[in-house]
Amino acid sequence: YPQLERVHLTDYKVRILDSGSATGAVTRVLIDATDGERTWTTIGVSANIIEASWRALEESLVFGLLHLQS
């Protein structure tokens, strides 16, 4: 996927949605990315911050690929 060379992460934000749940709190990750022409934001949600981050990153890359191929 050589098109991914144009996709760059511009911001990464983490928010705890239910801080009262301590270690079971739900985490929301927002990733802003750009291809140099347009910018988009994707979201990942999970009790596990790594999984939430992965979901947001995966969605961002898929979105970028779909729009760069069109």
N, CA, C and O atoms as CSV, one atom per row, in Angstrom:
chain,resi,resn,atom,element,x,y,z
A,1,TYR,N,N,0.821,-1.185,0.000
A,1,TYR,CA,C,0.000,0.000,0.000
A,1,TYR,C,C,0.871,1.257,0.000
A,1,TYR,O,O,1.006,1.918,1.030
A,2,PRO,N,N,1.453,1.584,-1.132
A,2,PRO,CA,C,2.327,2.755,-1.190
A,2,PRO,C,C,1.584,4.069,-0.930
A,2,PRO,O,O,2.210,5.073,-0.591
A,3,GLN,N,N,0.254,4.072,-1.085
A,3,GLN,CA,C,-0.524,5.291,-0.831
A,3,GLN,C,C,-0.403,5.734,0.627
A,3,GLN,O,O,-0.564,6.913,0.940
A,4,LEU,N,N,-0.120,4.785,1.510
A,4,LEU,CA,C,-0.043,5.114,2.933
A,4,LEU,C,C,1.127,6.033,3.262
A,4,LEU,O,O,1.164,6.621,4.343
A,5,GLU,N,N,2.079,6.165,2.345
A,5,GLU,CA,C,3.185,7.094,2.581
A,5,GLU,C,C,2.681,8.528,2.704
A,5,GLU,O,O,3.348,9.375,3.299
A,6,ARG,N,N,1.516,8.797,2.147
A,6,ARG,CA,C,0.945,10.155,2.193
A,6,ARG,C,C,0.129,10.405,3.456
A,6,ARG,O,O,-0.197,11.553,3.757
A,7,VAL,N,N,-0.207,9.354,4.198
A,7,VAL,CA,C,-1.044,9.496,5.389
A,7,VAL,C,C,-0.164,9.757,6.607
A,7,VAL,O,O,0.774,9.010,6.885
A,8,HIS,N,N,-0.485,10.828,7.325
A,8,HIS,CA,C,0.292,11.207,8.506
A,8,HIS,C,C,-0.635,11.483,9.684
A,8,HIS,O,O,-1.665,12.139,9.531
A,9,LEU,N,N,-0.270,10.985,10.844
A,9,LEU,CA,C,-0.987,11.271,12.070
A,9,LEU,C,C,-0.667,12.706,12.491
A,9,LEU,O,O,0.500,13.093,12.549
A,10,THR,N,N,-1.702,13.491,12.783
A,10,THR,CA,C,-1.477,14.875,13.199
A,10,THR,C,C,-1.835,15.116,14.658
A,10,THR,O,O,-1.342,16.069,15.261
A,11,ASP,N,N,-2.694,14.261,15.243
A,11,ASP,CA,C,-3.048,14.421,16.652
A,11,ASP,C,C,-3.569,13.103,17.201
A,11,ASP,O,O,-4.159,12.298,16.480
A,12,TYR,N,N,-3.338,12.901,18.498
A,12,TYR,CA,C,-3.752,11.685,19.198
A,12,TYR,C,C,-4.286,12.119,20.553
A,12,TYR,O,O,-3.557,12.710,21.348
A,13,LYS,N,N,-5.570,11.825,20.824
A,13,LYS,CA,C,-6.185,12.237,22.084
A,13,LYS,C,C,-6.795,11.028,22.776
A,13,LYS,O,O,-7.384,10.159,22.133
A,14,VAL,N,N,-6.646,10.983,24.090
A,14,VAL,CA,C,-7.225,9.910,24.896
A,14,VAL,C,C,-8.160,10.533,25.920
A,14,VAL,O,O,-7.798,11.494,26.599
A,15,ARG,N,N,-9.358,9.985,26.028
A,15,ARG,CA,C,-10.331,10.439,27.019
A,15,ARG,C,C,-10.863,9.228,27.778
A,15,ARG,O,O,-11.140,8.186,27.183
A,16,ILE,N,N,-11.000,9.370,29.081
A,16,ILE,CA,C,-11.621,8.341,29.904
A,16,ILE,C,C,-13.102,8.698,30.003
A,16,ILE,O,O,-13.456,9.779,30.473
A,17,LEU,N,N,-13.968,7.782,29.559
A,17,LEU,CA,C,-15.394,8.085,29.498
A,17,LEU,C,C,-16.110,7.849,30.818
A,17,LEU,O,O,-17.076,8.548,31.126
A,18,ASP,N,N,-15.656,6.880,31.605
A,18,ASP,CA,C,-16.322,6.552,32.867
A,18,ASP,C,C,-15.263,6.413,33.949
A,18,ASP,O,O,-14.896,5.300,34.327
A,19,SER,N,N,-14.780,7.531,34.442
A,19,SER,CA,C,-13.672,7.501,35.400
A,19,SER,C,C,-14.051,6.852,36.725
A,19,SER,O,O,-13.166,6.471,37.490
A,20,GLY,N,N,-15.324,6.717,37.013
A,20,GLY,CA,C,-15.762,6.088,38.253
A,20,GLY,C,C,-15.572,4.585,38.271
A,20,GLY,O,O,-15.683,3.961,39.326
A,21,SER,N,N,-15.288,3.998,37.126
A,21,SER,CA,C,-15.119,2.547,37.035
A,21,SER,C,C,-13.693,2.093,37.281
A,21,SER,O,O,-13.396,0.905,37.155
A,22,ALA,N,N,-12.808,3.007,37.627
A,22,ALA,CA,C,-11.391,2.699,37.915
A,22,ALA,C,C,-10.762,1.961,36.748
A,22,ALA,O,O,-10.744,2.482,35.633
A,23,THR,N,N,-10.242,0.749,36.978
A,23,THR,CA,C,-9.533,0.034,35.913
A,23,THR,C,C,-10.464,-0.485,34.823
A,23,THR,O,O,-9.994,-0.871,33.753
A,24,GLY,N,N,-11.762,-0.504,35.066
A,24,GLY,CA,C,-12.719,-0.944,34.057
A,24,GLY,C,C,-13.265,0.197,33.226
A,24,GLY,O,O,-14.209,0.011,32.458
A,25,ALA,N,N,-12.685,1.372,33.370
A,25,ALA,CA,C,-13.177,2.550,32.656
A,25,ALA,C,C,-13.047,2.380,31.148
A,25,ALA,O,O,-12.100,1.769,30.653
A,26,VAL,N,N,-14.004,2.925,30.440
A,26,VAL,CA,C,-13.981,2.885,28.981
A,26,VAL,C,C,-13.120,4.043,28.476
A,26,VAL,O,O,-13.254,5.181,28.928
A,27,THR,N,N,-12.237,3.731,27.536
A,27,THR,CA,C,-11.319,4.717,26.974
A,27,THR,C,C,-11.717,5.032,25.539
A,27,THR,O,O,-12.020,4.133,24.755
A,28,ARG,N,N,-11.712,6.318,25.206
A,28,ARG,CA,C,-11.976,6.738,23.829
A,28,ARG,C,C,-10.708,7.388,23.286
A,28,ARG,O,O,-10.139,8.283,23.910
A,29,VAL,N,N,-10.278,6.927,22.119
A,29,VAL,CA,C,-9.096,7.478,21.458
A,29,VAL,C,C,-9.539,8.139,20.163
A,29,VAL,O,O,-10.271,7.548,19.370
A,30,LEU,N,N,-9.088,9.369,19.958
A,30,LEU,CA,C,-9.356,10.091,18.716
A,30,LEU,C,C,-8.035,10.315,18.001
A,30,LEU,O,O,-7.068,10.793,18.593
A,31,ILE,N,N,-8.005,9.968,16.732
A,31,ILE,CA,C,-6.819,10.181,15.909
A,31,ILE,C,C,-7.183,11.113,14.762
A,31,ILE,O,O,-8.134,10.865,14.021
A,32,ASP,N,N,-6.416,12.185,14.627
A,32,ASP,CA,C,-6.533,13.083,13.478
A,32,ASP,C,C,-5.409,12.731,12.516
A,32,ASP,O,O,-4.262,12.552,12.924
A,33,ALA,N,N,-5.747,12.634,11.242
A,33,ALA,CA,C,-4.753,12.296,10.223
A,33,ALA,C,C,-4.992,13.145,8.985
A,33,ALA,O,O,-6.050,13.753,8.824
A,34,THR,N,N,-3.988,13.176,8.113
A,34,THR,CA,C,-4.098,13.940,6.872
A,34,THR,C,C,-3.347,13.223,5.757
A,34,THR,O,O,-2.427,12.444,6.004
A,35,ASP,N,N,-3.761,13.504,4.528
A,35,ASP,CA,C,-3.025,13.031,3.356
A,35,ASP,C,C,-2.370,14.215,2.649
A,35,ASP,O,O,-1.880,14.086,1.527
A,36,GLY,N,N,-2.367,15.358,3.310
A,36,GLY,CA,C,-1.809,16.574,2.731
A,36,GLY,C,C,-2.852,17.440,2.056
A,36,GLY,O,O,-2.622,18.628,1.827
A,37,GLU,N,N,-4.005,16.853,1.733
A,37,GLU,CA,C,-5.083,17.606,1.096
A,37,GLU,C,C,-6.311,17.702,1.982
A,37,GLU,O,O,-6.960,18.746,2.041
A,38,ARG,N,N,-6.625,16.630,2.661
A,38,ARG,CA,C,-7.785,16.628,3.553
A,38,ARG,C,C,-7.374,16.057,4.905
A,38,ARG,O,O,-6.352,15.383,5.035
A,39,THR,N,N,-8.195,16.347,5.898
A,39,THR,CA,C,-7.952,15.881,7.262
A,39,THR,C,C,-9.178,15.121,7.741
A,39,THR,O,O,-10.304,15.479,7.397
A,40,TRP,N,N,-8.970,14.080,8.528
A,40,TRP,CA,C,-10.084,13.312,9.067
A,40,TRP,C,C,-9.771,12.881,10.491
A,40,TRP,O,O,-8.616,12.858,10.917
A,41,THR,N,N,-10.837,12.538,11.220
A,41,THR,CA,C,-10.730,12.068,12.600
A,41,THR,C,C,-11.415,10.721,12.705
A,41,THR,O,O,-12.515,10.533,12.185
A,42,THR,N,N,-10.762,9.780,13.381
A,42,THR,CA,C,-11.360,8.476,13.633
A,42,THR,C,C,-11.339,8.216,15.134
A,42,THR,O,O,-10.562,8.819,15.874
A,43,ILE,N,N,-12.211,7.303,15.568
A,43,ILE,CA,C,-12.397,7.048,16.995
A,43,ILE,C,C,-12.298,5.554,17.270
A,43,ILE,O,O,-12.796,4.732,16.501
A,44,GLY,N,N,-11.652,5.219,18.372
A,44,GLY,CA,C,-11.612,3.853,18.873
A,44,GLY,C,C,-12.062,3.864,20.319
A,44,GLY,O,O,-11.675,4.747,21.085
A,45,VAL,N,N,-12.882,2.883,20.705
A,45,VAL,CA,C,-13.403,2.821,22.071
A,45,VAL,C,C,-13.225,1.410,22.608
A,45,VAL,O,O,-13.554,0.430,21.941
A,46,SER,N,N,-12.697,1.323,23.830
A,46,SER,CA,C,-12.510,0.032,24.483
A,46,SER,C,C,-12.137,0.275,25.942
A,46,SER,O,O,-11.740,1.381,26.310
A,47,ALA,N,N,-12.265,-0.751,26.765
A,47,ALA,CA,C,-11.768,-0.679,28.141
A,47,ALA,C,C,-10.246,-0.760,28.149
A,47,ALA,O,O,-9.609,-0.404,29.140
A,48,ASN,N,N,-9.666,-1.225,27.051
A,48,ASN,CA,C,-8.216,-1.369,26.918
A,48,ASN,C,C,-7.691,-0.244,26.024
A,48,ASN,O,O,-8.100,-0.133,24.868
A,49,ILE,N,N,-6.793,0.585,26.546
A,49,ILE,CA,C,-6.302,1.743,25.786
A,49,ILE,C,C,-5.556,1.330,24.520
A,49,ILE,O,O,-5.616,2.031,23.510
A,50,ILE,N,N,-4.853,0.195,24.567
A,50,ILE,CA,C,-4.137,-0.280,23.375
A,50,ILE,C,C,-5.133,-0.675,22.293
A,50,ILE,O,O,-4.954,-0.336,21.123
A,51,GLU,N,N,-6.175,-1.387,22.681
A,51,GLU,CA,C,-7.193,-1.798,21.711
A,51,GLU,C,C,-7.932,-0.584,21.143
A,51,GLU,O,O,-8.192,-0.527,19.941
A,52,ALA,N,N,-8.266,0.374,21.985
A,52,ALA,CA,C,-8.935,1.589,21.511
A,52,ALA,C,C,-8.037,2.342,20.532
A,52,ALA,O,O,-8.506,2.848,19.513
A,53,SER,N,N,-6.749,2.410,20.847
A,53,SER,CA,C,-5.796,3.080,19.956
A,53,SER,C,C,-5.692,2.350,18.627
A,53,SER,O,O,-5.690,2.976,17.567
A,54,TRP,N,N,-5.607,1.025,18.682
A,54,TRP,CA,C,-5.503,0.231,17.457
A,54,TRP,C,C,-6.734,0.429,16.575
A,54,TRP,O,O,-6.612,0.598,15.362
A,55,ARG,N,N,-7.912,0.408,17.183
A,55,ARG,CA,C,-9.149,0.591,16.406
A,55,ARG,C,C,-9.164,1.950,15.706
A,55,ARG,O,O,-9.523,2.044,14.532
A,56,ALA,N,N,-8.779,2.989,16.420
A,56,ALA,CA,C,-8.758,4.328,15.819
A,56,ALA,C,C,-7.725,4.407,14.700
A,56,ALA,O,O,-7.983,5.000,13.652
A,57,LEU,N,N,-6.555,3.808,14.923
A,57,LEU,CA,C,-5.503,3.829,13.904
A,57,LEU,C,C,-5.910,3.031,12.671
A,57,LEU,O,O,-5.716,3.482,11.542
A,58,GLU,N,N,-6.471,1.853,12.886
A,58,GLU,CA,C,-6.916,1.020,11.765
A,58,GLU,C,C,-7.971,1.748,10.929
A,58,GLU,O,O,-7.890,1.766,9.701
A,59,GLU,N,N,-8.955,2.345,11.594
A,59,GLU,CA,C,-9.995,3.092,10.880
A,59,GLU,C,C,-9.401,4.255,10.093
A,59,GLU,O,O,-9.836,4.546,8.979
A,60,SER,N,N,-8.414,4.914,10.673
A,60,SER,CA,C,-7.778,6.043,10.003
A,60,SER,C,C,-7.060,5.605,8.734
A,60,SER,O,O,-7.167,6.260,7.697
A,61,LEU,N,N,-6.333,4.503,8.815
A,61,LEU,CA,C,-5.601,4.010,7.647
A,61,LEU,C,C,-6.549,3.510,6.558
A,61,LEU,O,O,-6.324,3.762,5.375
A,62,VAL,N,N,-7.601,2.809,6.953
A,62,VAL,CA,C,-8.584,2.326,5.977
A,62,VAL,C,C,-9.271,3.513,5.298
A,62,VAL,O,O,-9.434,3.525,4.078
A,63,PHE,N,N,-9.670,4.504,6.087
A,63,PHE,CA,C,-10.294,5.699,5.516
A,63,PHE,C,C,-9.357,6.368,4.522
A,63,PHE,O,O,-9.767,6.739,3.422
A,64,GLY,N,N,-8.107,6.519,4.910
A,64,GLY,CA,C,-7.122,7.133,4.024
A,64,GLY,C,C,-6.955,6.363,2.729
A,64,GLY,O,O,-6.924,6.955,1.650
A,65,LEU,N,N,-6.847,5.046,2.828
A,65,LEU,CA,C,-6.699,4.216,1.627
A,65,LEU,C,C,-7.906,4.343,0.705
A,65,LEU,O,O,-7.755,4.496,-0.508
A,66,LEU,N,N,-9.091,4.280,1.277
A,66,LEU,CA,C,-10.304,4.363,0.458
A,66,LEU,C,C,-10.396,5.693,-0.284
A,66,LEU,O,O,-10.810,5.729,-1.442
A,67,HIS,N,N,-10.019,6.763,0.364
A,67,HIS,CA,C,-10.126,8.076,-0.275
A,67,HIS,C,C,-8.964,8.376,-1.213
A,67,HIS,O,O,-9.121,9.150,-2.157
A,68,LEU,N,N,-7.818,7.785,-0.974
A,68,LEU,CA,C,-6.690,7.993,-1.887
A,68,LEU,C,C,-6.851,7.184,-3.170
A,68,LEU,O,O,-6.301,7.550,-4.208
A,69,GLN,N,N,-7.600,6.090,-3.103
A,69,GLN,CA,C,-7.809,5.256,-4.286
A,69,GLN,C,C,-8.952,5.766,-5.144
A,69,GLN,O,O,-9.070,5.377,-6.307
A,70,SER,N,N,-9.799,6.633,-4.592
A,70,SER,CA,C,-10.967,7.096,-5.360
A,70,SER,C,C,-10.624,8.243,-6.281
A,70,SER,O,O,-11.494,8.744,-6.993
